[in-house]
Amino acid sequence: MPWITVQLLAGRTVEQKKELVAALTRETSRVCGCGTDAVQIVIEDVQKDNWGIGGILASEKFPGPPSPYGSGDPRFKTQT
């Protein structure tokens, strides 16, 4: 029985979470050869103040609300 835990910065909509759960369930079932009823997924919303990236809090690195663009957001560019 596959159990999947997904940690995301808080702020995703219920619709985004539904889509993520459906996609993860479908693909996990396909790859693992189990029924979709066997796949369990937990989504943990993590506040930006509780997530560190590159030595600073996510709330400092990404001020403001979450972007609807996800990782395609220009705020996620790698800093050199």
The first five atom37 places (N, CA, C, CB, O) and aatype in JSON, in Angstrom:
{
  "aatype": [12, 14, 17, 9, 16, 19, 5, 10, 10, 0, 7, 1, 16, 19, 6, 5, 11, 11, 6, 10, 19, 0, 0, 10, 16, 1, 6, 16, 15, 1, 19, 4, 7, 4, 7, 16, 3, 0, 19, 5, 9, 19, 9, 6, 3, 19, 5, 11, 3, 2, 17, 7, 9, 7, 7, 9, 10, 0, 15, 6, 11, 13, 14, 7, 14, 14, 15, 14, 18, 7, 15, 7, 3, 14, 1, 13, 11, 16, 5, 16],
  "atom_mask": [
    [1, 1, 1, 1, 1],
    [1, 1, 1, 1, 1],
    [1, 1, 1, 1, 1],
    [1, 1, 1, 1, 1],
    [1, 1, 1, 1, 1],
    [1, 1, 1, 1, 1],
    [1, 1, 1, 1, 1],
    [1, 1, 1, 1, 1],
    [1, 1, 1, 1, 1],
    [1, 1, 1, 1, 1],
    [1, 1, 1, 0, 1],
    [1, 1, 1, 1, 1],
    [1, 1, 1, 1, 1],
    [1, 1, 1, 1, 1],
    [1, 1, 1, 1, 1],
    [1, 1, 1, 1, 1],
    [1, 1, 1, 1, 1],
    [1, 1, 1, 1, 1],
    [1, 1, 1, 1, 1],
    [1, 1, 1, 1, 1],
    [1, 1, 1, 1, 1],
    [1, 1, 1, 1, 1],
    [1, 1, 1, 1, 1],
    [1, 1, 1, 1, 1],
    [1, 1, 1, 1, 1],
    [1, 1, 1, 1, 1],
    [1, 1, 1, 1, 1],
    [1, 1, 1, 1, 1],
    [1, 1, 1, 1, 1],
    [1, 1, 1, 1, 1],
    [1, 1, 1, 1, 1],
    [1, 1, 1, 1, 1],
    [1, 1, 1, 0, 1],
    [1, 1, 1, 1, 1],
    [1, 1, 1, 0, 1],
    [1, 1, 1, 1, 1],
    [1, 1, 1, 1, 1],
    [1, 1, 1, 1, 1],
    [1, 1, 1, 1, 1],
    [1, 1, 1, 1, 1],
    [1, 1, 1, 1, 1],
    [1, 1, 1, 1, 1],
    [1, 1, 1, 1, 1],
    [1, 1, 1, 1, 1],
    [1, 1, 1, 1, 1],
    [1, 1, 1, 1, 1],
    [1, 1, 1, 1, 1],
    [1, 1, 1, 1, 1],
    [1, 1, 1, 1, 1],
    [1, 1, 1, 1, 1],
    [1, 1, 1, 1, 1],
    [1, 1, 1, 0, 1],
    [1, 1, 1, 1, 1],
    [1, 1, 1, 0, 1],
    [1, 1, 1, 0, 1],
    [1, 1, 1, 1, 1],
    [1, 1, 1, 1, 1],
    [1, 1, 1, 1, 1],
    [1, 1, 1, 1, 1],
    [1, 1, 1, 1, 1],
    [1, 1, 1, 1, 1],
    [1, 1, 1, 1, 1],
    [1, 1, 1, 1, 1],
    [1, 1, 1, 0, 1],
    [1, 1, 1, 1, 1],
    [1, 1, 1, 1, 1],
    [1, 1, 1, 1, 1],
    [1, 1, 1, 1, 1],
    [1, 1, 1, 1, 1],
    [1, 1, 1, 0, 1],
    [1, 1, 1, 1, 1],
    [1, 1, 1, 0, 1],
    [1, 1, 1, 1, 1],
    [1, 1, 1, 1, 1],
    [1, 1, 1, 1, 1],
    [1, 1, 1, 1, 1],
    [1, 1, 1, 1, 1],
    [1, 1, 1, 1, 1],
    [1, 1, 1, 1, 1],
    [1, 1, 1, 1, 1]
  ],
  "atom_positions": [
    [[0.83, -1.18, 0.0], [0.0, 0.0, 0.0], [0.88, 1.24, 0.0], [-0.95, 0.0, 1.21], [1.49, 1.55, 1.03]],
    [[0.97, 1.96, -1.11], [1.8, 3.17, -1.16], [1.21, 4.3, -0.33], [1.97, 3.63, -2.61], [0.02, 4.61, -0.42]],
    [[2.05, 4.92, 0.48], [1.7, 6.11, 1.23], [2.6, 7.23, 0.75], [1.83, 5.89, 2.78], [3.82, 7.07, 0.72]],
    [[2.04, 8.33, 0.38], [2.8, 9.46, -0.14], [2.52, 10.67, 0.73], [2.44, 9.76, -1.63], [1.37, 10.98, 1.03]],
    [[3.58, 11.36, 1.14], [3.44, 12.62, 1.87], [4.0, 13.73, 1.0], [4.18, 12.56, 3.26], [5.13, 13.65, 0.51]],
    [[3.2, 14.76, 0.81], [3.6, 15.91, -0.01], [3.63, 17.13, 0.9], [2.61, 16.12, -1.23], [2.64, 17.45, 1.56]],
    [[4.77, 17.81, 0.94], [4.87, 19.04, 1.7], [4.94, 20.2, 0.71], [6.13, 19.03, 2.65], [5.77, 20.22, -0.19]],
    [[4.03, 21.15, 0.9], [3.94, 22.32, 0.03], [3.89, 23.58, 0.87], [2.71, 22.23, -0.89], [3.38, 23.57, 2.0]],
    [[4.41, 24.66, 0.33], [4.18, 25.93, 0.99], [2.68, 26.19, 0.97], [4.96, 27.09, 0.29], [2.02, 25.99, -0.05]],
    [[2.14, 26.62, 2.09], [0.7, 26.83, 2.23], [0.21, 27.85, 1.2], [0.36, 27.31, 3.65], [0.94, 28.76, 0.8]],
    [[-1.04, 27.66, 0.8], [-1.66, 28.63, -0.1], [-2.25, 28.03, -1.37], [0.0, 0.0, 0.0], [-2.88, 28.75, -2.14]],
    [[-2.06, 26.73, -1.6], [-2.65, 26.1, -2.78], [-4.15, 25.99, -2.59], [-2.03, 24.7, -3.04], [-4.63, 25.85, -1.47]],
    [[-4.88, 26.05, -3.68], [-6.34, 25.93, -3.62], [-6.74, 24.47, -3.47], [-6.99, 26.55, -4.87], [-5.95, 23.57, -3.72]],
    [[-7.98, 24.26, -3.06], [-8.51, 22.91, -2.97], [-8.5, 22.27, -4.36], [-9.95, 22.92, -2.39], [-8.22, 21.08, -4.48]],
    [[-8.79, 23.03, -5.38], [-8.77, 22.48, -6.75], [-7.37, 22.01, -7.14], [-9.27, 23.54, -7.76], [-7.24, 20.95, -7.76]],
    [[-6.34, 22.76, -6.79], [-4.96, 22.35, -7.08], [-4.62, 21.06, -6.34], [-3.96, 23.47, -6.71], [-3.98, 20.17, -6.89]],
    [[-5.05, 20.97, -5.09], [-4.78, 19.77, -4.29], [-5.52, 18.56, -4.86], [-5.17, 20.0, -2.82], [-4.97, 17.46, -4.89]],
    [[-6.76, 18.76, -5.3], [-7.52, 17.66, -5.91], [-6.81, 17.15, -7.16], [-8.94, 18.12, -6.27], [-6.69, 15.94, -7.36]],
    [[-6.33, 18.06, -7.98], [-5.63, 17.68, -9.2], [-4.34, 16.93, -8.89], [-5.33, 18.91, -10.06], [-4.02, 15.94, -9.54]],
    [[-3.6, 17.4, -7.89], [-2.36, 16.76, -7.49], [-2.64, 15.35, -6.96], [-1.64, 17.59, -6.42], [-1.94, 14.4, -7.33]],
    [[-3.64, 15.21, -6.1], [-3.98, 13.9, -5.54], [-4.4, 12.93, -6.64], [-5.1, 14.03, -4.49], [-4.0, 11.77, -6.64]],
    [[-5.2, 13.4, -7.59], [-5.64, 12.54, -8.69], [-4.45, 12.08, -9.54], [-6.66, 13.28, -9.58], [-4.35, 10.9, -9.88]],
    [[-3.56, 13.0, -9.87], [-2.4, 12.65, -10.7], [-1.45, 11.71, -9.98], [-1.65, 13.92, -11.12], [-0.99, 10.72, -10.56]],
    [[-1.15, 11.99, -8.71], [-0.26, 11.11, -7.95], [-0.86, 9.73, -7.77], [0.05, 11.73, -6.58], [-0.16, 8.72, -7.87]],
    [[-2.16, 9.67, -7.51], [-2.84, 8.39, -7.34], [-2.78, 7.58, -8.63], [-4.3, 8.6, -6.9], [-2.43, 6.4, -8.61]],
    [[-3.13, 8.21, -9.73], [-3.15, 7.53, -11.03], [-1.77, 6.98, -11.39], [-3.63, 8.49, -12.12], [-1.64, 5.81, -11.75]],
    [[-0.75, 7.81, -11.28], [0.59, 7.39, -11.69], [1.21, 6.4, -10.71], [1.5, 8.59, -11.82], [1.92, 5.48, -11.13]],
    [[0.97, 6.56, -9.42], [1.48, 5.6, -8.45], [0.86, 4.23, -8.67], [1.21, 6.08, -7.01], [1.55, 3.22, -8.63]],
    [[-0.44, 4.2, -8.92], [-1.14, 2.95, -9.2], [-0.56, 2.28, -10.45], [-2.64, 3.2, -9.38], [-0.34, 1.07, -10.47]],
    [[-0.32, 3.08, -11.48], [0.22, 2.54, -12.73], [1.63, 1.97, -12.53], [0.25, 3.64, -13.81], [1.92, 0.85, -12.96]],
    [[2.49, 2.72, -11.89], [3.89, 2.32, -11.73], [4.02, 1.15, -10.75], [4.73, 3.5, -11.25], [4.8, 0.23, -10.99]],
    [[3.26, 1.18, -9.67], [3.39, 0.15, -8.64], [2.51, -1.07, -8.89], [3.04, 0.74, -7.3], [2.65, -2.09, -8.21]],
    [[1.62, -0.96, -9.86], [0.75, -2.09, -10.17], [-0.26, -2.4, -9.1], [0.0, 0.0, 0.0], [-0.6, -3.56, -8.88]],
    [[-0.74, -1.38, -8.43], [-1.75, -1.57, -7.39], [-3.02, -0.82, -7.78], [-1.22, -1.08, -5.99], [-3.02, -0.01, -8.71]],
    [[-4.09, -1.1, -7.07], [-5.33, -0.38, -7.31], [-5.25, 1.04, -6.77], [0.0, 0.0, 0.0], [-4.49, 1.32, -5.85]],
    [[-6.04, 1.92, -7.35], [-6.03, 3.3, -6.87], [-6.51, 3.41, -5.42], [-6.91, 4.17, -7.77], [-6.11, 4.33, -4.71]],
    [[-7.35, 2.48, -4.99], [-7.83, 2.5, -3.61], [-6.72, 2.22, -2.6], [-8.94, 1.48, -3.43], [-6.87, 2.51, -1.42]],
    [[-5.6, 1.67, -3.06], [-4.49, 1.35, -2.17], [-3.58, 2.56, -1.92], [-3.67, 0.21, -2.74], [-2.81, 2.56, -0.96]],
    [[-3.68, 3.58, -2.76], [-2.78, 4.74, -2.67], [-3.35, 5.75, -1.67], [-2.6, 5.41, -4.08], [-4.5, 6.17, -1.78]],
    [[-2.52, 6.11, -0.69], [-2.91, 7.1, 0.3], [-1.96, 8.29, 0.21], [-2.9, 6.5, 1.73], [-0.75, 8.11, 0.12]],
    [[-2.52, 9.48, 0.23], [-1.72, 10.7, 0.08], [-2.08, 11.67, 1.19], [-1.96, 11.36, -1.31], [-3.26, 11.9, 1.48]],
    [[-1.06, 12.23, 1.81], [-1.23, 13.27, 2.82], [-0.57, 14.53, 2.29], [-0.63, 12.83, 4.2], [0.59, 14.51, 1.87]],
    [[-1.3, 15.63, 2.31], [-0.73, 16.93, 1.92], [-0.54, 17.74, 3.19], [-1.66, 17.69, 0.89], [-1.47, 17.98, 3.95]],
    [[0.69, 18.16, 3.39], [1.02, 18.99, 4.55], [1.3, 20.41, 4.06], [2.26, 18.41, 5.34], [2.26, 20.64, 3.33]],
    [[0.45, 21.34, 4.47], [0.68, 22.74, 4.16], [1.66, 23.31, 5.18], [-0.65, 23.55, 4.16], [1.41, 23.26, 6.39]],
    [[2.76, 23.84, 4.71], [3.79, 24.39, 5.58], [3.81, 25.91, 5.39], [5.19, 23.76, 5.28], [3.93, 26.4, 4.27]],
    [[3.7, 26.62, 6.48], [3.77, 28.08, 6.41], [5.17, 28.52, 5.99], [3.38, 28.71, 7.77], [6.15, 27.87, 6.34]],
    [[5.25, 29.61, 5.27], [6.55, 30.1, 4.78], [7.53, 30.37, 5.91], [6.36, 31.38, 3.97], [8.74, 30.22, 5.73]],
    [[7.03, 30.76, 7.08], [7.91, 31.01, 8.22], [8.51, 29.74, 8.79], [7.16, 31.73, 9.3], [9.43, 29.81, 9.6]],
    [[8.0, 28.57, 8.37], [8.49, 27.28, 8.86], [9.27, 26.51, 7.82], [7.34, 26.45, 9.35], [9.47, 25.3, 7.98]],
    [[9.72, 27.17, 6.74], [10.43, 26.49, 5.65], [11.66, 27.31, 5.32], [9.5, 26.31, 4.39], [11.57, 28.5, 5.03]],
    [[12.82, 26.67, 5.36], [14.06, 27.36, 5.02], [14.56, 26.93, 3.65], [0.0, 0.0, 0.0], [14.51, 25.75, 3.31]],
    [[15.05, 27.88, 2.89], [15.61, 27.62, 1.56], [16.91, 28.4, 1.44], [14.6, 28.01, 0.42], [16.92, 29.63, 1.54]],
    [[17.99, 27.7, 1.24], [19.27, 28.37, 1.05], [19.69, 29.22, 2.24], [0.0, 0.0, 0.0], [20.36, 30.24, 2.06]],
    [[19.3, 28.82, 3.44], [19.75, 29.52, 4.63], [18.84, 30.65, 5.09], [0.0, 0.0, 0.0], [19.14, 31.3, 6.1]],
    [[17.74, 30.9, 4.38], [16.8, 31.93, 4.82], [15.38, 31.36, 4.8], [16.9, 33.19, 3.92], [15.11, 30.35, 4.16]],
    [[14.49, 32.01, 5.5], [13.11, 31.58, 5.52], [12.44, 31.84, 4.17], [12.34, 32.28, 6.65], [12.73, 32.83, 3.5]],
    [[11.55, 30.96, 3.81], [10.82, 31.12, 2.54], [10.01, 32.42, 2.55], [9.89, 29.92, 2.3], [9.78, 33.02, 1.5]],
    [[9.57, 32.85, 3.73], [8.81, 34.1, 3.83], [9.65, 35.3, 3.44], [8.26, 34.28, 5.24], [9.12, 36.31, 2.99]],
    [[10.97, 35.21, 3.61], [11.86, 36.28, 3.18], [12.21, 36.15, 1.71], [13.14, 36.28, 4.03], [12.27, 37.14, 0.98]],
    [[12.44, 34.92, 1.27], [12.83, 34.69, -0.12], [11.68, 34.94, -1.08], [13.34, 33.26, -0.29], [11.88, 35.46, -2.17]],
    [[10.45, 34.58, -0.66], [9.27, 34.71, -1.51], [8.19, 35.48, -0.76], [8.75, 33.32, -1.94], [7.18, 34.89, -0.37]],
    [[8.36, 36.78, -0.57], [7.34, 37.53, 0.15], [6.04, 37.58, -0.67], [7.83, 38.96, 0.46], [6.05, 37.48, -1.89]],
    [[4.95, 37.73, 0.04], [3.66, 37.81, -0.63], [3.0, 36.45, -0.73], [0.0, 0.0, 0.0], [3.54, 35.45, -0.26]],
    [[1.82, 36.43, -1.36], [1.06, 35.17, -1.47], [1.72, 34.21, -2.46], [-0.37, 35.45, -1.91], [2.53, 34.64, -3.28]],
    [[1.38, 32.92, -2.38], [1.92, 31.96, -3.35], [1.5, 32.33, -4.76], [1.45, 30.55, -3.01], [0.41, 32.86, -4.99]],
    [[2.37, 32.05, -5.69], [2.07, 32.34, -7.09], [1.22, 31.25, -7.7], [3.36, 32.51, -7.88], [1.4, 30.07, -7.39]],
    [[0.28, 31.61, -8.58], [-0.49, 30.58, -9.29], [0.35, 29.83, -10.31], [-1.68, 31.21, -9.98], [-0.11, 28.84, -10.88]],
    [[1.58, 30.29, -10.54], [2.46, 29.66, -11.53], [3.31, 28.54, -10.96], [3.34, 30.69, -12.15], [4.01, 27.86, -11.71]],
    [[3.27, 28.33, -9.64], [4.07, 27.28, -9.03], [5.55, 27.5, -9.27], [0.0, 0.0, 0.0], [6.04, 28.63, -9.16]],
    [[6.27, 26.43, -9.6], [7.72, 26.54, -9.77], [8.11, 27.3, -11.04], [8.34, 25.16, -9.8], [9.28, 27.63, -11.21]],
    [[7.15, 27.59, -11.92], [7.43, 28.41, -13.1], [7.45, 29.89, -12.78], [0.0, 0.0, 0.0], [7.7, 30.72, -13.65]],
    [[7.19, 30.21, -11.53], [7.17, 31.59, -11.07], [8.58, 32.18, -11.18], [6.64, 31.69, -9.62], [9.54, 31.53, -10.79]],
    [[8.71, 33.39, -11.7], [10.03, 34.01, -11.8], [10.71, 34.22, -10.46], [9.92, 35.32, -12.51], [11.92, 34.41, -10.41]],
    [[9.94, 34.18, -9.35], [10.57, 34.32, -8.02], [11.41, 33.1, -7.68], [9.49, 34.52, -6.94], [12.22, 33.16, -6.75]],
    [[11.24, 31.98, -8.41], [11.96, 30.75, -8.12], [13.26, 30.64, -8.91], [11.08, 29.56, -8.41], [13.87, 29.57, -8.91]],
    [[13.7, 31.69, -9.57], [14.96, 31.63, -10.32], [16.12, 31.34, -9.38], [15.2, 32.95, -11.08], [16.16, 31.83, -8.25]],
    [[17.05, 30.52, -9.86], [18.23, 30.21, -9.06], [19.1, 31.45, -8.94], [19.02, 29.05, -9.69], [19.42, 32.1, -9.93]],
    [[19.47, 31.75, -7.71], [20.34, 32.9, -7.48], [21.79, 32.45, -7.49], [19.99, 33.6, -6.15], [22.13, 31.44, -6.88]],
    [[22.63, 33.2, -8.18], [24.05, 32.86, -8.24], [24.9, 33.84, -7.5], [24.51, 32.77, -9.66], [26.12, 33.69, -7.46]]
  ]
}
